[in-house]
Amino acid sequence: MEKSHWRRRSGSKKSEKSSRGESGEKKSSSMSAALKERRRWGKEIKTEIEMARRMAECSAICLVAFLIMFCASQVRSAGSNHQYKAGDTIPLYANKAGPFHNPSETYAYNDLPYCSPDQVEQKKESLGEVLNGYRLVSTAYKLDFLAEKESEVACKKKLTKEEVSQFRAAVVRDYYFQMYYDDLPIWAFIGKVEDKHYNGGIVEQYHLFTHLEFEILYNKGHVIEITLRTNPNSVVDLTEDEEVDVEFTYTVRWKETDNLFEKRIDKYLWSSTLPHYRRVHWFAVMNSCLTVLIVLGCLLTFYVRVLEKDINKYASDEELLDNQEERGWKSIHGDVFRYPKHKSLFAAAIGSGTQLFVLSIFIIMLGVVGVFQPYSRGTLFTALVFVYAITSVIAGYTTVSLYYQLEGTNWVRNILLTGCVFGGPLLLAFCFLNFVAFTYRVNAALPLGTILLLLSIWLFGASPLLLFGGIAGRNSGSDLQAPCRTTKCPREIPTLRWYRGTLPQMAVAGILPFGVIYVETYYLLASIWGWGHRIYTIYGILLIVFIILIIITVFVTVALTYFQLAAEDHEWWWRSFFCGGSTGLFIYGYCLYYYYRRSDMSGFLQTSFFFGYMGCICYGIFLMLGTIGFRASLFFVRHIYGSIKCE
């Protein structure tokens, strides 16, 4: 009985072992199946991420190619198919009129009581032309191809007292008008002020020019050049408030020339090709290059003598350093990669800065290849709108990927914040300035149709691309790649001297890059806010200066970041961003000097436009250079802490 009982127990034990073995095998098989399933899902996720990246790259390339082709087609359409025969009608369009010294204060040509044709034809403008304030309308002057005229009467008109007063006020403020003939711009003043000696005193007399002289050069069937002059002897006295009979006349002369049609725009680029003008720019470029070489030499010397010595000491003498108290930048290795405060705002600022950096590169490159020409009206503004909308995908991708690297969770709010970091202030400035322009009834006031078009581009173009880039950045799965682990408790920052604060460091960081671009900044301001004859065309030099600006910003920001870490201050994230972007504040400060010392602009309208839009531009420069400074500092911090042994 005992043997049989023992055999039963042993049999039961064997059966238990076999059942346990089977269950273990089942568990191991189920675990292996789960691992295989996870690996499969991981591969699928990686495949989806790679597909999203490729889609983002392909869409960006296609959109940019479309933009370049669009801008190039605009230039070709503006500069070709201008073949005429004798007697063909070529319309003369009047664009605007306004004070000589206030480029933003321009009114419609027909706001002045000039003669108008029986049927005023308004030329259809592109988006860029409307944004630039172009409002082209037909005039009473008939300039048919090869048809000469001598003192032809455009119209006769009796000016009322109110119209005389309106013309006189325009003459006092040095009004000029702009016209376009075969896409070639021409300018002229509407009148003059003369001082007359009367009864021992000086009396001002106001005269209105009534005769225009058009001199047109042609080559075969092409219009090559047009010049507009006013006859100082054909004037009407507007000094007294009384009705005046005016006869507006004009003369047209045609002359044949050997100049080629392809080079007809060189007349408007003469100021950029003058030897002294070129010498000034190249001297500024050489001075900037010399500054970069000096700063580079100082940084290389510092790296060889100090930084490399510290890295080698920390990497080789680890046992000796364990017995000593750590000092300097090595002592904060557990805090240097601690995430910054307000990381959602920080990531949004970096994303917006990256977008503006790419936008600047594309605009400058389009200028280098010759897209922006004087006859291609509004192409620059069109390119700005479309490139900004296209590069929204870059802002979304950069922002959300960085936000997830900083262990953020609410990426939707981060995307919305990205759209508001630069777009919010720009929208507020636009609404205020458009209201001011509408109040003054100037050409800068955008019509409702253009506002709706811009709104649709933002809603159906920029916003979806921003969201698409955010989704791609969310699925990118990239990490911060920090070479050191971050401690749980933050290290206390020692008390620093006043000159190590944020504002003094920003002042040091911004003055050197601004000194590099000072000369080019002046010429850019003169071309944007100067009178119509100043056209900026030397985009090659602008590209060189832009590259120098990036290099000097990187060097200065990295040096200040090292000094901050050496002082055991680990909160370098925002500091590097502020120091890199401080050049934008210096540029805005120079705008104050330019407005009050180097220009004759005046009035609330012009002041609002100048400081409003220059504030937006300088804020964009702040975000762009701040992003470059942070990226350079992040690369530098990873390098030095990755070169030593951190626990």
Buried (B, 14 or more C-beta within 10 A) or exposed (E): EEEEEEEEEEEEEEEEEEEEEEEEEEEEEEEEEEEEEEEEEEEEEEEEBEEBBEEBEEBBEEBBEEBBEBBBEBBEEBBEEBEBEEEEEBBBBBBBBBBBBBBBBBBBBBBBBBBBBEEEEEBEBBBBBBBBBBBBBBBBBBBBBBBEBEEBEBBEBEBBEEBBEBBBEBBBBBBBBBBBBBBBBBBBBBBBEEEEEEEEEEEEBBBBBBBBBBBBBBBEBBBBBBBBBBBEEBBBBBBEEEEBEBBBBBBBEBEEEEBEBEEBBEBBBEEBEEEEBEEBBEEBBEBBBEBBEEBEEEBEEEBEEEBEEBBEBBEEEEEEBEEEEEEEBBBBBBBBBBBBEEBBBBBBBBBBBBBBBBBBBBBBEBBBEEBBBBBBBBBBBBBBBBBBBBBBBBBBBBBBBBBBBBEBEEBEEBBBBBBBBBBEBBEEBBEEBBEBBEEBEBBBBBEEEBEEBBEEBBEEBBBBBBBBBBBBBBBBEEEBEBBBEBEEEEBEEEEEEEEBEBEEBBBBBBEBBBBBBBBBBBBBBBBBBBBBEBBBBBBEBBBBBBEBBBBBBBBBBBBBBBBBBBBBBBBBBBBBBBBBBBBBBBBBEBBEEBBEEBBEBBBEBBBBBBBBBBBBBBBBBBBBBBBBBBBBBBEBBBEBBEBBEBE
